Amino acid sequence: MSTAVGGSISRKDGWVKVTGRAPYAADHPIAGVAHAVAIQSTIANGRITAIATSLAENAPGVLAVIHHGNAPKLYRPENDFMSATKPGEARVVFEDDRVHYSGQYVAIIVAETLEQARYAAELVKISYAVEDPLIETDAALDSAYLPDEFFGEKLTTKRGDPDGALSGAAVTHEASYTTPIEHHNPMEPSASIAVWNGDELTLYETTQWVAGARKTVAQTLGIAEEKIHIVSPFIGGGFGCKGFVWPHSVLSAIAAKKVNRPVKLNLTRKHMFSACGHRSETKQHVRLGAERNGRLVAIDHDTVVQTSTVEEFVEACGNTSRFLYSCPNVRVRHRAVRVNVATPTPMRAPGENPGLFALESALDELAYKLNMDPVELRIVNHADVNEHTRKPWSSKYLKECYRMAAEHFEWARRALQPESMRDGNVLVGWGMATATYPGIRSPGAAKVRLLQDGSVDVISATQDMGGGTYTTMAQIAADVMGVAIERIRTVLGDSLLPPAPVSGGSMTTASILPAIRKAAQDALSKLRQLAATMPASPFTNRPHDDIVAEGGRVFPKGADPSSGLAYEDVLKRTNQSEIEGEGYTGPGPERDKFAFQSFGAHFVEVKVDPEIATVQVSRVVSAFDVGRIVNPKTARSQGYSGVIMGIGMALMEHTVYDSRDGSIVTSNLADYAIPVNADAHSIDILFVDKPDPFIDSDGLGARGVGEITVTGVAPAIANAVYHATGRRIRDLPITPDKLL
């Protein structure tokens, strides 16, 4: 029997990617395509008083200039994530003459060539009535308000008496922590090609949610969902900025309709900084109270975040503090301020990632006050149940993560006092932090198709951003069907396929893989039924449940497999070209009984040059409890990427705005620093690899691994920097000027 699940199988899509044959959104060869360039506002607040387009309209090759004054009517979609109608901003593009942030789309040029469109865009002259923008969080604090919910989770919660517990605590800690605005910067900038065929529209997109894009674009354009076809087979990274529908997808559609030709709209790197979301700045204030033995008696976590004037998105930093550690008295509060900055959006582990920077930094500071090892402090406060929801965990091996990573790291050799470890003249610091992310599962559907040549297609409208979905889908089908994985073809990224959820929230593994298992089982059941109808065969007069289909062969129960027929022979002898199985799964009553959460731990070594205050993350050991590991190779890659992204968050990433006009100063990869190969040194990724017995009813027991891997990295690095230098940095990123 095949055992593809659990194998370190190389990516099925790897060959087409490294040979340049993978068609990303802008790569699809469309005959007669015209090119579009979007024009962005140069002010952050005000209104457009005039748009002079005559020079552009008369420029060579120009086909159209579209703006709020001549754009077709567009409609605000429902803006409901649960019904798959989630735009990045509630306000639709070209809705009126108002400008809400610098970089807002104000016009679009369509021309025969990209160069002609770029030239014409420079000829458009826009006049504004400028109003003073509000850019900085501190300047907007007087207007801060309490948002109610974030994806169904209340943002202000309280249990027990935190104030009373803090006043009576033997040891307390109180501090503020800040994280800056950060941008996703996937390797592939977003792009959209729109092709109309009568009243039907095909969009070649770079999206993490083909089903959501289809429904949202349909509602925005005011046409039936059945008239929209979204195609997105390959995505060059997303991290959340391609999860919702942003204006460029609609712009390409209205431009193509206007010129009656296919239109391609490529976003530049600068566009990506203001047109596809970002992670909000956060200002967090944490108060902890503990007994002398380290047991927490109070947690108070207060967060202020930015949102825009055209939409509400809240970075829910405090939600993890409600349950990560056992504590009887907990208060979590979130406030938001509206500023003239583009709308934030989910960025890898939204809420958990910046929230854990504050909580895990604060816990490290408390450990020093208690003269306790940071790992011991966390074990003392291990939460055996989710104390917020009062539900038992579906499975939890956080202590095992601590043990595995600490042993591999040789944490026992750590000197307790800061500035006590050196490597020559270089300061050495060791720090650690907990990682966590929800075990989310959504409804998902799939088909598995057995073809007459014995090959198998596994099909779902899910997406692969580079995490390995092409491969893990094939692994599930290979195990159930008993067919070599080389003979399995994965088909995804198309809205005409069986529906699947967004590739976000680390939900794809738990949502789609069980559906594929059901579809494969259904295909084999239909194959057995077909075999039972065959005349003059080993199956004549046998009920289908007395027939076995496994390992690529169909044979009577109890008989040697060689006595039967190969799958393809059954199809050929019954004159069938294929058999198709269907599968659908979704969350059930287990969600009311258990709390589903993944856990992990990061142990980090940093080396700090005291003369120039540079920080090098020289070693990382991370261990994760994410249920069963379907593919250790691709899962480790997710671990590497999360750690490296966490290094960027801790040491480099920071989007800078000019408070005078709201423009982004660092809107390129020269000024917005991200980690490169030279910043990634020794990284070891470990997995507990124990199935979650309740996450799905099919026994797979796998949770997603995409987002947990970045959570906790930044505080582990900050804690290591303190251990090396004795300097506590509570304001990310940790740049040399803060250590000098």
Protein Blocks (a to p, Z undefined) as FASTA:
>chain_A
ZZfeopacddfklmmmmnopaccfklpccehiacddddddfbfbdcdfbdcfklmmmpgh
iabdcdfklpccddddfkiaklopacfbfbdghkbmcdfbghiafbdcddfblklmmmmm
mmpccddddddddfbfklmmmmgccdfbeghiafbdcehjfklmmmmpfbdcdddddddd
ddfkiabdcddddddehjaccdddddfblklmmmmmmmmnopafklpccddfbcgbjklp
ambccfklmmmmmmmmmnopacdddddfklmmmmnopaddddddddddddfkopafbdcd
dddddddfkbccdddfklmmmmmpgcfbdcdddddddddddddddeehihjlmmmmmmmm
mmmmmmmmnopafklmmmmmocfbdfklopacfbdcfkmmmmmmmmmnommlpcfbghia
cehjaccdddddddddddddddddddddddfkopacdddfbdcehnopmmmmmmmmmmmn
opafklpccdehiakbccddddehhlmmmmmmmmmmmmmmmmmmmmmmmmmmpghifkgo
iafklccceehiacdehiafklmccfklmmmmnopabdcddddddddfklmmpccddddd
ddddddddfklopacdfbdcddddebjafblmlmmmmmmmmmmmmmmmmmmgccdddfkn
opafklcfklmccddfklpccdddddfkiacfklpmnonopacfklmmmgoklmmmmmmm
mmmnopacfbdcddfklmZZ
